[in-house]
Amino acid sequence: MFGIKYVLKEKSCFLSAFLFFLAFPLSTYPLWGQVENHFFYDISEFDTKKIQDSSLNTKLPAGMDWELDYLGYNRNKEYFEAIAEGYTLFGHQILMKVGLEPARFSPQNQHFQKNSDDSLAFERGRVRWEGGIFFNQDFGNPTLNQVQPFIRFLYQKKYFKFIFGNLEGQTAHRLLEPLQTYERLQSRRLETGFQAKWDNPKRGLFADFWVDWVRMMVRFDNKQERIQGGAVLEQRFFQKELATSKYSLSASFQFTGQHRGGQIDTIPDPISNLFNTASGLQFLYEKKEMRHEILKKAYFSAHFLTFIDYSPQKQLAFTQGQGWYLNAGAKTKWGELMLSNWRGDGFFAPMGDELFSSISQLVTVQNPTEKNRHILIIRILNDFLLYKKTYLVLRTEPYYNFNTGRWNFSTGLYVRFKVGSKP
């Protein structure tokens, strides 16, 4: 992983057992065929309040706002097999930023006043700048292990958004876990590059294209440059709404790629080009808000994933692979449960969750593999709204390996808190 120190866990699993029983009874995650991570999104929103109200509840001038974003995390993996490592991530992050919207500086801008009550009605487009600083600290480490500037430029016109600088990245890309693990929130939360997004909820269209420049290279460097990026396309092509319920069917396609190499370095490491795709269907059945209904939602998704190594010199145990990822779940008034079935054949994704890989990531074993990997993951998920934009998120995810006949599990506890000048 990028820039983080894993703390290998002790045999004791008291905290994991505690979180397991705490998470079960009150699960409320709105899952749509993959783990819902909207609690962790870093999405920049334009101010849509009227000009006349822009200075209420804040001493900042119109056109300026601020936000403090806190994320505390504890991710504990009780893994004891040859593919995925067992370790603990324990720490917290703070992102402090200030936003600037030039359009709000001029109260005489009648066009803006007319459309400011609808964040999607930007007929001529709007511009926003954000700047700040990001801190990440692992517990048990007396010093900060990551301090980075945060700079983001945004342009939005109706449903289109262009971003340069720090991206709306990680979980906000909506990638499936086999392609990108949500643990990257702890290991490399900030992505830098450029991004183009379309999000039209009326038509059920979402598209995200991005390039993330992970590491630059200078002349005579002793490390390779590293670039990664991807594309996500989601389209709802059928929706039926009844008196008490509604259901929909959507299709999605996802692509990720990672490149390592360069022409001005001084090391003989070979060039690496790794690519992954995922395509599939998602079905959602949802009851309308009825207080005494037992079933709230039911969902199912099926995705076919691929891996291919386009490197000139192959270094991995497998040069191509594939896998099937099936998810099913239901949300009731008592809780929510999600089942995930994975069958992989020589699959590998450099940014994906290790559970889905056929190539081991263990540091204690040299190059073990499990070409035909078959696991079942049981997800018990829970979130508490403690206050406005303040969540406590609990996760328990035991999995069963059909090849070895063994159970392993992981737990997670997250605190997400946002406060700022915008309501």
C-alpha positions as CSV (number, residue, x, y, z in Angstrom):
1,M,0.0,0.0,0.0
2,F,1.1,3.6,-0.5
3,G,2.8,5.5,2.3
4,I,1.3,3.8,5.3
5,K,2.7,1.5,8.0
6,Y,0.7,-1.6,8.7
7,V,0.6,-2.6,12.4
8,L,0.6,-6.4,12.4
9,K,-2.0,-7.5,14.9
10,E,-1.6,-9.7,18.0
11,K,-3.5,-12.9,18.4
12,S,-6.1,-11.3,20.7
13,C,-9.3,-10.4,18.9
14,F,-11.3,-8.9,21.7
15,L,-12.0,-5.7,19.9
16,S,-13.1,-7.5,16.7
17,A,-15.5,-9.7,18.6
18,F,-16.9,-6.6,20.3
19,L,-17.5,-4.8,17.0
20,F,-19.1,-7.9,15.5
21,F,-21.9,-8.1,18.1
22,L,-22.3,-4.3,18.2
23,A,-22.7,-4.0,14.4
24,F,-25.3,-6.7,13.9
25,P,-28.7,-5.5,15.3
26,L,-29.0,-2.0,13.8
27,S,-27.6,-2.2,10.3
28,T,-28.9,0.5,8.0
29,Y,-26.7,0.7,5.0
30,P,-28.4,1.4,1.6
31,L,-26.4,-1.1,-0.5
32,W,-27.0,-1.3,-4.2
33,G,-25.1,-4.4,-5.2
34,Q,-21.8,-3.2,-3.7
35,V,-20.6,-1.8,-0.4
36,E,-22.0,1.6,0.1
37,N,-19.3,4.1,0.9
38,H,-21.0,7.4,0.5
39,F,-20.1,8.3,4.1
40,F,-16.5,8.6,3.0
41,Y,-17.1,10.7,-0.2
42,D,-15.2,13.9,-0.6
43,I,-17.5,15.7,-3.0
44,S,-17.3,19.5,-3.5
45,E,-20.7,21.1,-3.6
46,F,-21.3,24.6,-5.0
47,D,-23.2,26.9,-2.7
48,T,-26.9,27.0,-3.8
49,K,-28.3,29.4,-1.2
50,K,-29.7,32.7,-2.5
51,I,-27.3,35.7,-2.6
52,Q,-29.4,37.5,0.0
53,D,-28.9,34.6,2.5
54,S,-25.3,33.9,1.7
55,S,-23.9,35.7,4.8
56,L,-26.3,34.2,7.3
57,N,-24.7,32.1,10.1
58,T,-21.2,33.0,9.0
59,K,-18.8,35.9,9.3
60,L,-17.1,35.1,6.0
61,P,-17.9,37.3,3.0
62,A,-20.2,36.1,0.3
63,G,-18.4,33.7,-2.0
64,M,-16.2,32.1,0.7
65,D,-16.8,29.1,2.9
66,W,-14.7,26.7,5.1
67,E,-14.9,23.1,6.1
68,L,-13.2,20.8,8.6
69,D,-13.4,17.1,7.7
70,Y,-12.4,14.5,10.3
71,L,-12.1,10.7,9.7
72,G,-11.1,8.3,12.5
73,Y,-10.6,4.7,11.5
74,N,-9.9,1.3,13.0
75,R,-9.7,-1.6,10.5
76,N,-8.8,-4.9,12.0
77,K,-8.2,-8.0,9.8
78,E,-8.1,-11.5,11.4
79,Y,-6.7,-13.2,8.3
80,F,-4.5,-16.3,8.7
81,E,-4.3,-17.7,5.1
82,A,-1.7,-17.4,2.4
83,I,-3.3,-14.7,0.2
84,A,-4.4,-11.7,2.3
85,E,-2.5,-10.4,5.3
86,G,-3.8,-9.9,8.8
87,Y,-3.1,-6.4,10.2
88,T,-4.6,-3.4,11.9
89,L,-5.0,0.1,10.7
90,F,-5.7,2.6,13.6
91,G,-5.5,6.3,13.3
92,H,-7.2,9.5,12.1
93,Q,-7.2,12.1,9.4
94,I,-8.1,15.8,9.2
95,L,-8.7,17.8,6.1
96,M,-9.1,21.6,6.5
97,K,-10.0,23.6,3.5
98,V,-11.4,27.0,2.3
99,G,-13.7,27.4,-0.7
100,L,-13.9,30.4,-3.0
101,E,-16.7,31.0,-5.6
102,P,-16.3,34.2,-7.7
103,A,-19.9,34.2,-8.9
104,R,-21.1,34.9,-5.4
105,F,-19.0,38.0,-5.0
106,S,-21.4,40.1,-7.1
107,P,-24.9,40.5,-5.7
108,Q,-25.8,42.2,-8.9
109,N,-25.4,38.9,-10.8
110,Q,-29.1,38.4,-11.6
111,H,-28.5,35.3,-13.6
112,F,-26.9,33.6,-10.5
113,Q,-29.7,34.7,-8.2
114,K,-32.2,33.2,-10.5
115,N,-30.6,29.8,-10.6
116,S,-28.9,29.6,-7.2
117,D,-31.6,27.5,-5.7
118,D,-30.8,24.5,-8.0
119,S,-27.2,23.2,-7.9
120,L,-27.8,21.6,-11.4
121,A,-29.1,24.7,-13.1
122,F,-25.8,26.3,-14.1
123,E,-26.6,27.5,-17.5
124,R,-23.3,29.3,-18.1
125,G,-21.1,27.2,-15.8
126,R,-19.6,28.1,-12.5
127,V,-16.1,28.0,-11.1
128,R,-14.9,27.1,-7.6
129,W,-11.4,26.9,-6.0
130,E,-10.6,25.0,-2.8
131,G,-7.4,25.0,-0.8
132,G,-6.3,23.6,2.5
133,I,-4.1,21.0,4.2
134,F,-4.4,17.3,5.0
135,F,-3.0,15.4,8.0
136,N,-2.9,11.7,8.6
137,Q,-1.6,10.0,11.8
138,D,-1.4,6.3,12.7
139,F,-2.0,5.7,16.4
140,G,1.2,4.4,18.0
141,N,3.3,6.7,15.9
142,P,4.1,10.0,17.8
143,T,4.7,11.9,14.5
144,L,2.4,12.6,11.6
145,N,3.0,10.1,8.8
146,Q,1.4,12.3,6.2
147,V,1.1,16.1,5.7
148,Q,0.0,17.3,2.2
149,P,-1.4,20.5,0.7
150,F,-5.0,20.3,-0.8
151,I,-5.7,22.3,-3.9
152,R,-8.7,21.8,-6.2
153,F,-10.1,23.7,-9.2
154,L,-13.7,22.9,-10.3
155,Y,-15.8,23.9,-13.2
156,Q,-19.5,22.8,-13.3
157,K,-22.1,23.3,-16.0
158,K,-25.4,21.5,-15.4
159,Y,-24.5,17.9,-14.9
160,F,-20.9,18.1,-16.0
161,K,-18.0,18.8,-13.7
162,F,-14.3,19.2,-14.5
163,I,-11.7,19.0,-11.7
164,F,-8.0,19.7,-11.7
165,G,-5.7,19.2,-8.7
166,N,-7.0,17.0,-5.9
167,L,-9.7,14.8,-7.3
168,E,-13.0,13.6,-6.0
169,G,-11.4,10.2,-5.6
170,Q,-11.2,6.9,-3.8
171,T,-14.6,5.7,-2.8
172,A,-16.3,8.5,-4.7
173,H,-15.3,6.7,-8.0
174,R,-17.8,4.0,-7.1
175,L,-15.4,1.2,-8.1
176,L,-16.1,-2.4,-7.1
177,E,-14.0,-3.7,-4.2
178,P,-12.1,-6.1,-6.5
179,L,-10.9,-3.1,-8.5
180,Q,-10.3,-0.7,-5.6
181,T,-10.3,-1.4,-1.8
182,Y,-11.8,1.3,0.4
183,E,-8.7,0.9,2.6
184,R,-7.1,3.4,0.3
185,L,-8.9,6.0,2.3
186,Q,-6.2,5.3,5.0
187,S,-3.3,4.6,2.7
188,R,-3.6,7.2,0.0
189,R,-6.7,9.3,0.4
190,L,-5.7,12.2,-1.8
191,E,-5.5,11.7,-5.5
192,T,-4.0,14.4,-7.8
193,G,-4.5,14.8,-11.5
194,F,-7.6,15.7,-13.6
195,Q,-11.1,14.4,-13.7
196,A,-14.3,14.7,-15.8
197,K,-17.7,13.7,-14.3
198,W,-21.3,13.5,-15.4
199,D,-24.0,13.0,-12.8
200,N,-27.6,13.2,-14.0
201,P,-29.9,11.6,-11.3
202,K,-33.0,12.3,-13.4
203,R,-31.8,10.0,-16.2
204,G,-29.9,7.7,-13.9
205,L,-26.6,8.4,-15.6
206,F,-23.2,8.6,-13.8
207,A,-19.8,8.8,-15.5
208,D,-16.4,9.4,-14.1
209,F,-13.1,9.6,-16.0
210,W,-9.8,10.4,-14.2
211,V,-6.0,10.3,-14.3
212,D,-4.2,10.1,-10.9
213,W,-0.5,11.0,-11.1
214,V,0.8,9.0,-8.1
215,R,4.5,9.7,-8.4
216,M,6.5,12.1,-10.6
217,M,10.0,11.4,-11.8
218,V,13.0,13.7,-12.4
219,R,16.3,13.0,-14.3
220,F,18.5,10.4,-12.7
221,D,15.7,9.4,-10.4
222,N,16.1,6.0,-8.5
223,K,12.4,5.4,-8.5
224,Q,9.9,4.9,-11.3
225,E,7.0,7.2,-12.2
226,R,3.6,5.8,-11.3
227,I,0.3,6.8,-13.0
228,Q,-3.1,5.3,-12.5
229,G,-6.6,6.1,-13.7
230,G,-9.9,4.7,-14.8
231,A,-13.4,5.2,-16.0
232,V,-16.8,4.3,-14.5
233,L,-20.1,4.3,-16.4
234,E,-23.5,3.6,-14.8
235,Q,-26.8,3.9,-16.7
236,R,-30.3,3.1,-15.4
237,F,-32.2,1.9,-18.4
238,F,-35.4,0.7,-16.7
239,Q,-37.4,1.9,-13.7
240,K,-41.0,1.2,-12.6
241,E,-42.7,3.1,-9.8
242,L,-45.8,1.6,-8.2
243,A,-48.1,2.9,-5.4
244,T,-46.0,1.5,-2.6
245,S,-42.7,0.5,-4.2
246,K,-40.4,0.9,-7.1
247,Y,-37.7,-1.1,-8.8
248,S,-35.0,-0.5,-11.3
249,L,-32.4,-2.2,-13.5
250,S,-29.0,-0.6,-14.2
251,A,-25.9,-1.5,-16.2
252,S,-22.3,-0.5,-15.4
253,F,-18.9,-0.7,-16.8
254,Q,-15.6,0.0,-15.0
255,F,-12.0,0.3,-16.1
256,T,-8.8,0.8,-14.2
257,G,-5.2,1.0,-15.3
258,Q,-1.8,1.4,-13.6
259,H,1.5,2.3,-15.2
260,R,5.0,2.1,-13.7
261,G,8.1,3.1,-15.7
262,G,9.9,6.1,-17.2
263,Q,12.7,7.1,-19.5
264,I,14.9,9.3,-17.3
265,D,15.4,7.1,-14.3
266,T,18.6,5.3,-13.4
267,I,17.2,1.9,-12.3
268,P,16.7,-1.2,-14.4
269,D,13.2,-2.0,-13.1
270,P,11.0,-3.2,-16.0
271,I,7.9,-1.2,-17.2
272,S,4.6,-2.4,-15.8
273,N,1.2,-1.9,-17.4
274,L,-1.8,-3.5,-15.6
275,F,-5.4,-3.2,-16.6
276,N,-8.8,-4.3,-15.2
277,T,-12.4,-4.1,-16.3
278,A,-15.7,-4.9,-14.7
279,S,-19.1,-5.0,-16.4
280,G,-22.5,-6.1,-15.1
281,L,-26.1,-5.5,-14.1
282,Q,-27.7,-4.2,-10.9
283,F,-31.3,-4.8,-9.8
284,L,-32.9,-2.8,-7.0
285,Y,-36.3,-3.2,-5.3
286,E,-37.2,-0.5,-2.9
287,K,-40.3,0.1,-0.7
288,K,-41.6,3.6,-0.3
289,E,-41.3,5.1,3.1
290,M,-43.7,3.1,5.2
291,R,-43.0,3.0,8.9
292,H,-44.3,-0.5,9.6
293,E,-42.9,-2.2,6.6
294,I,-40.5,-5.0,7.4
295,L,-38.6,-5.1,4.1
296,K,-37.1,-1.7,3.0
297,K,-34.9,-2.8,0.1
298,A,-33.7,-5.8,-1.8
299,Y,-30.9,-5.8,-4.4
300,F,-28.9,-8.1,-6.6
301,S,-25.9,-7.5,-8.9
302,A,-23.7,-9.6,-11.1
303,H,-20.3,-8.4,-12.5
304,F,-17.7,-10.1,-14.7
305,L,-14.2,-8.8,-14.1
306,T,-11.0,-9.2,-16.1
307,F,-7.3,-8.7,-15.6
308,I,-4.5,-8.4,-18.2
309,D,-0.8,-7.6,-17.9
310,Y,0.4,-5.6,-20.9
311,S,3.9,-5.2,-19.5
312,P,6.8,-5.8,-22.0
313,Q,8.4,-8.1,-19.4
314,K,5.9,-10.1,-17.4
315,Q,6.7,-10.2,-13.6
316,L,3.5,-11.5,-12.1
317,A,2.5,-15.2,-11.7
318,F,-0.4,-14.7,-14.0
319,T,-0.6,-12.6,-17.2
320,Q,-4.4,-12.5,-17.4
321,G,-7.4,-13.6,-15.4
322,Q,-11.0,-13.1,-14.7
323,G,-13.7,-13.4,-12.1
324,W,-17.4,-13.4,-11.3
325,Y,-18.6,-11.1,-8.5
326,L,-22.2,-11.7,-7.2
327,N,-23.9,-9.6,-4.5
328,A,-27.3,-10.0,-2.9
329,G,-28.8,-8.4,0.1
330,A,-31.8,-6.9,1.9
331,K,-32.5,-4.1,4.2
332,T,-35.2,-4.5,6.9
333,K,-36.4,-2.4,9.8
334,W,-34.1,-4.6,12.0
335,G,-31.0,-4.4,10.0
336,E,-29.2,-5.1,6.7
337,L,-27.2,-8.1,5.5
338,M,-25.2,-8.5,2.3
339,L,-23.8,-11.6,0.8
340,S,-20.9,-11.5,-1.8
341,N,-19.7,-14.5,-3.7
342,W,-16.4,-14.3,-5.6
343,R,-14.9,-16.8,-8.1
344,G,-11.6,-15.7,-9.5
345,D,-9.3,-17.4,-12.0
346,G,-5.8,-15.8,-12.0
347,F,-7.2,-12.4,-11.1
348,F,-5.2,-9.5,-9.9
349,A,-5.8,-5.8,-9.4
350,P,-3.1,-3.5,-8.1
351,M,-5.6,-1.2,-6.3
352,G,-8.1,-3.9,-5.4
353,D,-8.9,-5.6,-2.1
354,E,-6.5,-8.5,-1.4
355,L,-9.3,-10.9,-0.7
356,F,-10.1,-11.1,-4.5
357,S,-6.5,-11.6,-5.7
358,S,-5.1,-14.9,-6.8
359,I,-1.6,-13.6,-6.0
360,S,-0.6,-13.3,-2.4
361,Q,0.5,-10.0,-0.8
362,L,2.1,-11.6,2.3
363,V,5.5,-10.4,3.3
364,T,6.3,-13.7,5.1
365,V,5.8,-16.1,2.1
366,Q,7.5,-15.9,-1.3
367,N,5.0,-15.6,-4.2
368,P,2.2,-18.0,-3.1
369,T,-0.8,-18.1,-5.4
370,E,-4.4,-19.4,-5.4
371,K,-5.3,-19.4,-9.1
372,N,-8.9,-20.6,-8.7
373,R,-10.1,-18.5,-5.7
374,H,-13.6,-19.0,-4.3
375,I,-14.9,-17.1,-1.3
376,L,-18.1,-16.1,0.3
377,I,-18.2,-12.8,2.2
378,I,-21.0,-12.0,4.8
379,R,-21.3,-8.3,5.3
380,I,-23.0,-6.9,8.4
381,L,-23.0,-3.1,8.2
382,N,-24.2,-0.3,10.4
383,D,-24.2,3.4,10.7
384,F,-25.4,5.9,13.3
385,L,-26.2,9.5,12.6
386,L,-24.8,11.1,15.7
387,Y,-25.3,14.7,14.6
388,K,-25.5,16.8,11.4
389,K,-22.8,15.3,9.1
390,T,-21.5,13.2,11.9
391,Y,-21.5,9.4,11.5
392,L,-20.3,6.4,13.4
393,V,-19.8,3.5,10.9
394,L,-19.4,-0.1,12.0
395,R,-18.6,-3.1,9.7
396,T,-18.1,-6.8,10.3
397,E,-17.1,-8.9,7.3
398,P,-16.4,-12.6,7.9
399,Y,-15.5,-14.6,4.8
400,Y,-15.3,-18.3,4.0
401,N,-12.7,-19.9,1.7
402,F,-14.2,-22.8,-0.2
403,N,-10.8,-24.1,-1.1
404,T,-9.4,-24.3,2.4
405,G,-12.7,-24.7,4.3
406,R,-11.7,-22.0,6.7
407,W,-13.3,-18.8,8.1
408,N,-11.6,-15.5,8.5
409,F,-13.0,-12.1,9.3
410,S,-12.4,-8.4,9.6
411,T,-14.0,-5.5,11.4
412,G,-14.1,-1.8,11.0
413,L,-15.0,1.3,13.1
414,Y,-15.1,4.7,11.5
415,V,-16.0,8.2,12.7
416,R,-16.8,10.8,10.0
417,F,-17.4,14.4,11.1
418,K,-17.8,17.5,9.0
419,V,-18.4,21.0,10.1
420,G,-18.3,24.2,8.1
421,S,-19.8,27.5,7.2
422,K,-22.3,26.0,4.7
423,P,-25.4,24.3,6.1
